[in-house]
Amino acid sequence: MRNTARSSVEETVPGITNYAHIETTVACSGAITPASVAEIKKMGYASIINLAAEREVIPELIQAACTPERLSHAVLSLLNDVQAAEAQRTAVRTVLDRLRPSAGTPSDAAADAVLNVMEQA
C-alpha cells in the first residue's frame, strides 16, 4: 500500500489495475476481475453511490448475491413502495450533487486533483 496524498491511498488488489481509496470513495481503472469484487466488498461497498453515501442506497446484488429472487424483490419493493423509491432517488441525487464539481466538468475536476497531487509530490 502506498499513500500518494493526504486523501488518497493506493493499494494492491488482485485483479484490479490502479486501485486507490480517495477519501470515502474507491477509484479503479483498467479491467476488474470477478474475484476482485469480493476484495472491494471487504472494504465497504462496491457501488460508488453506496461508498459515497457510506450506506447501502442501491442494493448491491453482485455475483452470487444476484439471484432472480433477490433481484425481483429489490425491483418489486421499489415498484410497490412509492416512498422507498423516492427515498432512493433522493439519496442518489444527494450523492451525485456532492460528487459534482462546483465548476467545470468532472474531467476538469479530476485533472485539477491530479495536478494538485503532482505539485505536492
N, C-alpha and C positions, 0 to 999 in steps of 0.2 A: 504494500500500500504506500502511495506517495502523496503527500499533501502538496497541491500545486498552488493553493491560495488560501486565504483565511476561510473562505466559504466553500471551497471545492476540495474534495479528496478523491484521488484516483485509486482504484482497486483493481486487482486481477480477479476476474470472474470467468471460469472456464466457459468457453463458447461465446464470449462477448468481446468484441474489439473496442477499445477506447471507452471503458466504463468509468464514470465519475459521479460521486454524490455532489450535488450543488445545492447547498442549504438543505431543504427538505425534499428535494426532487432528485431524480436519477436521470442522467443523460447517457444514452447509448448510441453508438454509431457502428455501422457495419452489420454483419449478419449476427443474428441471435439464434442459438440452438435451443431446441425444446428443453434440454436439461438445464440451461442457464436460467430459465424462468423460475425454477424452484429456488435457485440461489437468490434471485431478486426478491421473491416472496418472503424469504427468511429475514430480509431487511425491512419489511413492511408490506407495501402494496406494489403491484406491478403496473397499475394504471397511473398515468401522470395526474389525472384528476384526483384519484384517491391519495396519491403521495402528497400532492399539494394541499389537499383538504385535511390530511392526517386522520382520515376516517374513511370507511367504505361508503362512498356516494354512489358509485356504479358497481354492481355485483361483479366480482372477479371470478368468472367461471372459466378457468383455464385448464386445459388438458383434461385430466381425469375428472376434475370437478365440473366439466362442461358436459353434463348428461342431458338427454332430452327432457327428463323430469325437472331438473333444476333450471334449465333454460326456459321451459314453458312456465314454471312457477314464477320466475323473475319477470318475464314478459307479461304474464296474466295479472300479476299483482299491480303492475303499472297501468295496465289497461282497465282494470276493475276498480282501482282506488285513485280517484282524481287527486286527492290531497297528497298521496305518496308520489304520484307522477309530478305534480307541481313542486313538491319539496325537492325532488331530484333535479328538476330543471333549474330551480333557484340555486341550489348548491353548485351545480355545474357552471352556471352563469357567474357566480361569485368567484369561483376559482379562475375561470377564464379572464374575468376582469382584473384579478390580481396578477395574473401572468402576463397580461397585455402590457406592452411598454407604454409609458406616458406620452411618448412622442416617437414618430417614425414607425418603422416596421419591426417585426420580431427579428428579422435578419440583421437589421441595423443594430438593435439592442445586443444581439449575440456577438456581432463583430466588435462593438464597443467593450463588451465584457472581456473578450479575448485580448483586445489591445491593452486593457487595464491590467490584466494578469501578466501580460508580457512586460509591461512597464515596471511592475513590481518585482519581477524576477531578477 
